[in-house]
Amino acid sequence: MKKMMCFAVVVVISTTAAAQETVELIQEMERQQGKEVFTVLKSDRKIKHGPYKKLNFLSQVTATGYYKDNKKDSTWEQFNVRGGVVFRGNYVNDEKAGVWEYYLLNDELEQKYDHTEQKLIYFKAPRAEAKWKVYQGNDTILTTLDQPPLLIGGNYVVQNTLLRNLRYPHDAIDKKKMGTVVIGFDVNADGSVSNYIVRHSVFRSLDQEALRVIKLVPHQWLPGIKDGQKVKVQMLQPVVFRME
């Protein structure tokens, strides 16, 4: 899904940021998804410099941040429609730095990860009885884990990838096909991902689209840990196709 179209509103105010003159712009997003409000250098309006804010079509603030010479800088936050935090952390020179917090849809903290030290600080533990398919040689066993495979950034990363990229195939729409495709894949002991496969099929084009998009999820996994050792784990990810 393309997020933005063209500039809809030009200069609103003039200010000074880091000793450089800036002007504020409002950029409308397509399909009435909302707008972005940010400042750019007066001398070069292609360079974002200063406060940034995104609003949805209800004019609710969904993200805030700051740019420095067209690169993300300082504290950035994203919010859900209820105003709860989705994630919060700092950028330095367009790179995530220090400890970031990632939250679930119910506003519960899911992860804290130090991007500078590349170290997990906290994760929300699964239910004590939760079991995972872990490889032992060529076989798998169903067992508990000290730490399951964790995608850095949490559930938001998957949902955001689906939101931005998932398309409902035309033939599935014509035939009114709906359902939940389940994609399987392995998170290896080194954190790499492999062996994508459709575990539960609904309709050929829906299966293919679900597989395509799940492969787009960033490969930023921490491997599962069993008895203090990193292990290869089989994962499942549902992708829901529903027509209103």
C-alpha positions as CSV (number, residue, x, y, z in Angstrom):
1,M,0.0,0.0,0.0
2,K,1.5,3.3,-1.0
3,K,1.3,5.7,1.9
4,M,1.7,9.1,0.4
5,M,0.8,11.2,-2.6
6,C,1.7,14.8,-3.2
7,F,2.0,17.9,-1.1
8,A,-1.5,19.3,-0.4
9,V,-0.7,22.3,1.8
10,V,2.4,24.4,1.5
11,V,4.0,26.8,4.0
12,V,2.2,27.2,7.3
13,I,4.7,28.7,9.6
14,S,8.4,29.7,9.5
15,T,10.7,28.9,12.4
16,T,14.4,28.1,13.1
17,A,15.8,24.7,13.8
18,A,19.5,24.1,14.4
19,A,20.2,27.6,13.1
20,Q,18.5,26.8,9.8
21,E,15.3,28.3,8.6
22,T,12.5,25.8,8.2
23,V,8.9,25.8,7.0
24,E,6.1,23.5,8.0
25,L,4.4,21.3,5.4
26,I,1.3,19.1,5.4
27,Q,1.3,16.1,3.2
28,E,-1.9,14.2,2.6
29,M,-1.9,10.4,2.3
30,E,-3.9,8.7,-0.4
31,R,-7.3,7.1,0.2
32,Q,-8.0,9.6,3.0
33,Q,-5.7,7.7,5.3
34,G,-4.6,10.9,7.1
35,K,-1.8,13.3,6.8
36,E,1.8,14.0,7.9
37,V,2.9,17.3,9.3
38,F,6.6,18.1,9.3
39,T,9.1,20.9,8.8
40,V,11.6,21.1,6.0
41,L,14.6,23.4,5.3
42,K,13.4,26.6,3.6
43,S,16.5,26.4,1.4
44,D,15.7,22.8,0.3
45,R,12.2,21.6,0.8
46,K,13.2,18.0,0.1
47,I,15.1,17.9,3.4
48,K,13.0,17.2,6.5
49,H,14.4,19.0,9.5
50,G,12.6,19.4,12.8
51,P,9.4,18.0,14.4
52,Y,7.3,15.3,12.6
53,K,3.7,14.2,13.3
54,K,1.3,11.8,11.6
55,L,-2.4,12.0,12.0
56,N,-5.1,9.5,10.9
57,F,-8.3,10.4,9.1
58,L,-9.9,11.1,12.4
59,S,-7.2,13.7,13.1
60,Q,-5.8,11.5,15.9
61,V,-2.0,11.6,16.3
62,T,-0.6,8.2,15.4
63,A,3.2,9.0,15.4
64,T,5.6,11.7,16.5
65,G,9.3,12.2,16.0
66,Y,12.0,14.4,14.8
67,Y,14.2,14.7,11.7
68,K,17.7,16.1,11.4
69,D,18.9,16.8,7.9
70,N,16.5,14.2,6.5
71,K,17.4,11.5,9.0
72,K,15.3,10.3,11.9
73,D,16.7,11.6,15.2
74,S,15.8,11.8,18.9
75,T,12.6,10.2,20.3
76,W,10.0,8.5,18.1
77,E,6.7,7.1,19.2
78,Q,3.8,5.4,17.5
79,F,0.3,5.2,18.9
80,N,-2.8,3.0,18.3
81,V,-6.3,4.4,17.8
82,R,-6.9,4.4,21.5
83,G,-3.9,6.5,22.1
84,G,-1.8,3.7,23.6
85,V,1.9,3.4,22.7
86,V,2.8,0.9,19.9
87,F,6.6,1.5,20.2
88,R,8.9,4.1,21.7
89,G,12.6,4.7,21.3
90,N,15.4,6.9,20.0
91,Y,17.0,7.3,16.6
92,V,20.6,8.5,16.0
93,N,21.5,9.3,12.4
94,D,18.5,7.3,11.1
95,E,19.4,4.2,13.1
96,K,17.6,2.8,16.2
97,A,19.7,3.4,19.3
98,G,19.5,2.4,22.9
99,V,16.5,0.6,24.5
100,W,13.3,0.5,22.6
101,E,9.9,-0.5,24.0
102,Y,7.4,-2.5,21.9
103,Y,3.7,-2.9,23.0
104,L,0.9,-5.3,22.3
105,L,-2.6,-4.1,21.1
106,N,-3.8,-4.2,24.7
107,D,-1.1,-1.7,25.6
108,E,0.9,-4.4,27.5
109,L,4.7,-4.2,27.1
110,E,5.8,-7.0,24.8
111,Q,9.5,-6.4,24.4
112,K,12.4,-4.1,25.5
113,Y,15.4,-4.4,23.2
114,D,18.7,-2.5,23.3
115,H,19.5,-1.8,19.6
116,T,22.9,-0.4,20.5
117,E,24.1,-3.5,22.4
118,Q,21.9,-5.8,20.4
119,K,20.6,-7.3,23.6
120,L,17.1,-8.4,24.7
121,I,16.2,-6.6,28.0
122,Y,12.6,-8.0,28.5
123,F,10.0,-10.1,26.7
124,K,6.5,-11.1,27.7
125,A,6.8,-14.8,28.5
126,P,4.2,-17.1,26.9
127,R,1.9,-19.2,28.9
128,A,3.8,-21.7,31.1
129,E,2.2,-24.6,29.3
130,A,3.0,-23.3,25.8
131,K,4.9,-25.8,23.7
132,W,6.9,-25.5,20.5
133,K,8.1,-27.8,17.7
134,V,11.9,-28.0,18.2
135,Y,14.2,-29.9,15.8
136,Q,16.3,-32.8,17.0
137,G,18.2,-33.9,14.0
138,N,15.7,-34.6,11.2
139,D,12.8,-35.0,13.6
140,T,10.8,-32.5,15.8
141,I,9.6,-32.8,19.3
142,L,6.9,-30.7,21.1
143,T,8.4,-29.1,24.1
144,T,8.6,-26.0,26.3
145,L,11.3,-23.4,25.8
146,D,13.2,-21.1,28.1
147,Q,12.7,-18.4,25.4
148,P,10.7,-18.8,22.2
149,P,11.9,-17.3,18.9
150,L,11.3,-13.6,19.1
151,L,11.0,-11.2,16.2
152,I,12.7,-7.9,17.3
153,G,9.9,-5.3,17.4
154,G,7.3,-7.9,18.3
155,N,3.8,-8.5,16.8
156,Y,3.6,-5.0,15.4
157,V,6.3,-5.8,12.8
158,V,4.2,-8.7,11.3
159,Q,1.0,-6.7,11.4
160,N,2.5,-3.7,9.8
161,T,4.1,-5.8,7.0
162,L,0.6,-7.4,6.3
163,L,-1.1,-4.0,6.4
164,R,1.3,-2.4,3.9
165,N,1.7,-5.3,1.5
166,L,-1.2,-7.7,1.6
167,R,-3.5,-7.6,-1.5
168,Y,-6.7,-9.6,-2.0
169,P,-6.3,-11.5,-5.3
170,H,-8.9,-10.7,-7.9
171,D,-9.9,-14.3,-8.6
172,A,-10.5,-14.9,-4.9
173,I,-12.7,-11.8,-4.7
174,D,-14.7,-13.0,-7.8
175,K,-15.2,-16.4,-6.2
176,K,-15.8,-15.0,-2.8
177,K,-13.0,-17.0,-1.2
178,M,-12.2,-16.2,2.4
179,G,-10.4,-17.9,5.3
180,T,-7.2,-18.2,7.2
181,V,-4.0,-19.3,5.5
182,V,-1.3,-20.6,7.8
183,I,2.3,-20.2,6.8
184,G,5.0,-22.3,8.4
185,F,8.7,-21.4,8.6
186,D,11.7,-22.3,10.6
187,V,13.7,-19.9,12.9
188,N,17.2,-21.5,12.9
189,A,19.6,-21.5,15.8
190,D,21.5,-18.6,14.3
191,G,18.3,-16.5,14.0
192,S,18.0,-16.9,10.2
193,V,14.7,-18.0,8.7
194,S,14.1,-20.8,6.2
195,N,11.7,-23.4,4.8
196,Y,8.6,-21.3,4.2
197,I,5.6,-23.5,3.4
198,V,1.8,-23.3,3.3
199,R,0.6,-25.4,6.3
200,H,-3.1,-24.7,5.9
201,S,-4.5,-23.9,2.5
202,V,-7.6,-22.0,1.7
203,F,-7.4,-21.1,-2.1
204,R,-4.5,-21.2,-4.4
205,S,-4.1,-17.4,-5.0
206,L,-4.8,-16.7,-1.3
207,D,-2.1,-19.2,-0.3
208,Q,0.4,-17.6,-2.7
209,E,-0.3,-14.1,-1.5
210,A,0.0,-15.1,2.2
211,L,3.3,-16.8,1.4
212,R,4.6,-13.8,-0.5
213,V,3.9,-11.3,2.2
214,I,5.1,-13.4,5.1
215,K,8.5,-13.7,3.3
216,L,8.6,-9.8,3.5
217,V,8.6,-9.8,7.3
218,P,12.1,-8.6,8.3
219,H,14.5,-11.4,9.2
220,Q,15.3,-10.0,12.6
221,W,14.8,-12.9,14.9
222,L,16.3,-14.0,18.1
223,P,16.4,-17.8,18.2
224,G,14.6,-20.1,20.6
225,I,16.4,-21.2,23.7
226,K,16.1,-24.6,25.3
227,D,18.1,-25.6,28.4
228,G,20.4,-22.6,27.8
229,Q,21.1,-23.7,24.2
230,K,19.9,-22.0,20.9
231,V,17.6,-24.3,19.0
232,K,15.9,-24.5,15.6
233,V,12.1,-24.0,16.0
234,Q,9.2,-24.5,13.6
235,M,6.8,-21.5,13.6
236,L,3.3,-20.9,12.3
237,Q,1.8,-17.5,11.2
238,P,-1.9,-17.2,10.3
239,V,-2.9,-14.7,7.6
240,V,-6.6,-13.8,7.5
241,F,-8.5,-13.0,4.3
242,R,-12.0,-11.7,4.9
243,M,-14.4,-9.7,2.7
244,E,-16.7,-7.2,4.4
